Amino acid sequence: MIRHLRNRIAGVLMLAILTVSTGIGVMAKPPVTVDLGTFQVTLDRDYIAQAPAADDVITEPKTVVPTKTKWRITPSFNVIRITSSDKRAIKASKKKDRSRSSKGNKWYCGFIRVKKPGTVTITLEGNMGEKEEYLIYAEDPKVKKEALVVNDVKTISINKYLSGIRYLKPTSAESKKPDIASVSSNGAISVKADGRSKITISFGKRKIKGSVKAKLPAFTRRKIKIKDKPVKLMMKNVSNNSLVKFSSSDEAVVKISKDGYAAPVSNGTATVYGKSGSVTAKCEVTVRGLK
């Protein structure tokens, strides 16, 4: 068994070396992972395309699409029959192709309704014996309706809010309140202020909605007065209080220890900073009545 598995791995690796060294294939494609039981080997020999966001036509033999969408498949031949290997996931039917039909010649293409997630083979046949097959990966993207963000780093990937997808990628994302949380073109959510913002994520024509509730690191009190004794300053919305780095704007007025104790030095006002991750919060500390 072990020897057989090793032989399979050796064969796959040899194919990978030949592919790279001899330039097999016309175009380089994204890698695919081949599962060999205990081992996994990645080869540049196959890929799954994502259906185009701006069109409703599937052209690639292996394509991932979101559920609750409709697509056309337009082969070079006139379609007389189309079948789906799983009608519960994807329903297939013929549809008149208006762009190629004329008065005396009706032309048909394939038409599919993606209803549920699944891996489905769509087979199209022509009146001259033509035949084409398309492997469709139907995925149902979901987003957390509300995600609490206690964000030390201020930026978090939108993928953390998504589920139900393996190959499908968002085509765009938008925040209703970008002053609270903005979304970049590569799907990074940047938290800018406390609050809540609705997020719309698009997979072509399919849109799903959720929201981000943001809470940034801050001192439990923004202003504090001390006299002659050190006072412990606490922060909220941080991953670990012991990892916060404290500093004082004026150590001649207030000194701050590594564990967050503000000690009075002389009467006056200083700003104490607490840095957690890439976020820095501040607290105004006033010393009064020190002799």
N, C-alpha and C positions, 0 to 999 in steps of 0.2 A: 504493500500500500504506500509506504514512504517512498520507495524507489519510483513507483508510478507517478506520485505527486511531484517528485523532483524532476522527472523526465518532462512532465507537463510544463513546469516552471522554466526549465532550460529551453524548451521549444518556444515558449512565449517570449522569453528574453532574447533568444536568437532572432526572432521575427522583429523585435524592437530594434536590435542592432542593425539588421539588414535594412530596415525602413529608414533609419537615420543616415546610414553610411552610403546607401545606394540611391536615396532620393525617390523611393517608390511612392507613387501617387502624384497627382498634378498639383494639389494644394495641401498645405499643412492645415490640419484640423485640430480643434481642441481635444485634450486627452480623454480617454475612456478608461475606467478601472475594470480590469478583468478579475473576477473573484475565483480563486483557486482553492477554496476551502479555508485553510488556515492562513494562506498568504493572499496578498493582493498585488497585482502588477499593473502599472499604468502605461498604456500605449497610445501613441498618436495615430489611431487608425479609424476612429468612428466618432460621431457626435450626434447630439440631438439638437435640432434647430428650434428656435422660438418663433412662433407665428408673428408676422410683421404687425406692428401696432397701428400703422396707418392704412392697412388694407384688410380685406376679409378673405384673401385667397391663400390657401395652403399649397406650397410648391415642393417642399422638401419631403423625402420619403420617411423621415423620422422627425416628428414635430411635437412640441409640447404646447398645449393650449389651456386657458382657464375654463372652468365650468361656467355655465350660463352665458355662453356665446354661440354665434352661428358663423359657419365658414363655407366657402365654396372650394371645390377642387376641380380644376379645369385642365384635364389632360389634352393631348394633341388630337385625340379621337372623339367621335360622337358617342356619348355614354348611353348605353341601352339598359344597363343594370348596375346597381350599386348595393353592396351589402355591408353590414356591420357585424363584427364578431361578438359584440355586446350591445344590444339595443337599449338596455337600461342605462348604460353610461353615455352612449352616443347613438343617436337616431340618424339614419342615413336615407336619403331619397334623391330622385332625379329632379333637376330644375332646369327650366328653359334658359339657355344662354343667349340673352338678347343681343350681345355684342357680336355673335357669330351666326345668328339665325337670319334667315331671309324669308321672303314670301313663299317660295317654293321649297325651302329647305329648313326644317326645324332642327336646331342643334341643342343638345342637352349636356349639362355638366353635373358634377356631384354636389350635393348639398348636405351638410351635417349640422345637427343641433347637439351641443355638448351639454349634457344634463348632470351627470355624476362623475366623480373621479374614477379612473381606471385606465388600463392599457388596452387599446382597441385596434384591431386591424380593419381598415376600410378597403374593400376591393371594388374596383371599377372595371367594367367590361364594355367593349365596343362591338359594333355590328360586323366587324371584319375579323373577329377573334382576338382583338387587342385586349390586354389585361395589365392593370397596374395595381400595386398594393401600397398603402400608406399606413405606417404604424403611428398611431396618435396616442400621446400621453396626456390624458385629461387630469388636471390637478385643480383642487378647490382651495384657493388661497383664503386664509383667515387672518384677522388681526385682533389683538387684544382690544376690547372696547375701551378700556381705560387702563393705562399703565402708570403706576406711581414711579417717578424718577427722583431718586435721591442721588444727585449726580455730582460726584467729586471731580469728574473729568470734563464735564459740560458737553461732551459729544458722545453719542451712542449710536450704534448702527440700527437702522430701521429693521434689519433682519431679526433682531431680538423680539420684535413685536409680531412677527409673522409665523404662521404654521400652515401645515397642509400642502407644502410645496417642496419639491426636490430639485427639479430642473427649471421651473418657472422663475423668472426674474422680473421685478417691477420695472415698468417703462418710465414712470414718473411718480413723484410724490409732492404734495403741497400741504402747507400748514396754513390754517385760517388766521392764526395770530403769530406771524413771524417774529414779532417783538418779544414773544415769550419762548417760542421754539421754532426755529427755522429748519428747513430740510434742503440739503444740497443735492446736486445732480447725481452724486454717487450714493445717495441714500443715507447720509449721515445727519442725524438729528442733533442740532446744536441748541442747548438750553441757555437762554439769556436772562430769564427772570422767573420768579415764582409765579405760578398761575396754571391755567389749563388752556390747551389749544386743540382743536379738532385737526386730525390728519387724514388726508385722502390719498390713497395709494392706488395707482392705476396699473393694470396689466393689459395694455392695449385698450380695448373698449370696456373691459370689466373694471369696475371701481369698487373698492372696499374702504370702509371708514372706521376710524378709531379715534382715540384722543390721548394726549400726553398730559399728565398732571405733574408739573415740575416743582421741586423743592430744592433749592440750592443751599449749600452749607452757610450757616450764619451763627453769630453769637446769640445765646439765649436772651441777652440784654444788649441793646445797642449803645446805651450810655450807662455809666456806673460811677458812683462817688465812693471814694475810700478815704480813710483817715490815717490811722497809725498801724494797721495790721494788713498783711497780705490777704488778698481775696482770690479765690479760685474762679477763673473764668471758664464757662462751659460753652460748647458749641453743639448745634443740632444739625441733623441731616448730613452727617458724615459717616463714613464707613467704619472708622475707628478713631475715637478721641485721642488715643495714645500716639497716633501717627501724625497728628496735627502739629505743624511747625509754627511757633509763636515768635513774634518780634515786637519791639516798641519803637515808635517814631522818635522818642526822646527819653533815653535812659537816665537823664539827669532828673526827670520827673517820676517816671515809672519804669521799673525793671520787671521783665516777664520771664519766668522760669520755663524750662522745657516742658513741664507738666501743666502749664497754664496758670500759675500763681502770679498775680500782679502785686508787686511790692512797692509801696510809696517811698520816694526818695526826697522829693521836695514839693512844695505847693505849686500847682499848675495843672495844665491839661496836656495829655499825650494820646496818641492813637495807637491802640494795640491791634496787631494783625494776626489772624489765624489762617494758615494756608493748609487746605486739605486737597490733595491731588493737584489739579491746576486751578482751583478756585480759591481766591483769597477774600476773606470776610474781615470786617473791621469793627472795633468797639472803641468808643470815646471814654477815656478814663480820666476823671478829675480828682486831684488830691487837694483836700481842704482841711484846715485845722491842724496841720502838722507843725510841731514846735521844733 
